[in-house]
Amino acid sequence: MYPEDMIAPMRADLTNAGFSEARSAEEMENAISSEGTTLVVINSVCGCAAANARPAAKMAVSHALKPSRLVTAFAGNDREAVQKARDLMAPFPPSSPCMALFKDGQLVHMIERHHIEGRQAELIAENLQEAFEAHCN
């Protein structure tokens, strides 16, 4: 678990962009299982979260077509919420950061850490926006 004062700016990076935090399994499950679309971002302290994942998520949600709900949880701190999200992201193995798009409770698009590391945030955002266009109508 990371000290909250250390990760507060990392949390705020997404919440200031319109993401809601899920800190419990129930909050995460409710967000994902609701009708419509939900983008889940599992946030992290790593460099690829700072340089690639968070900027990409913020760019992606500036698109005209976006999910009904934007949800984030912090790996290492929001353990119950992250575990629930990972359970619902099966068969993908746990990774952080990662991003998943759900539609009516079903996983329809996944971006794992290995898709984030070393890729430009703009390319990741484009990938998400293409998923939004396919599923958020």
Secondary structure by P-SEA (a helix, b strand, c coil): cccccccccccccccccbbbbbccaaaaaaaaacccbbbbbbccccccccccaaaaaaaaacccccccbbbbbbcccaaaaaaaaaaaaccccccccbbbbbccccccccccccccccccaaaaaaaaaaaaaaccc
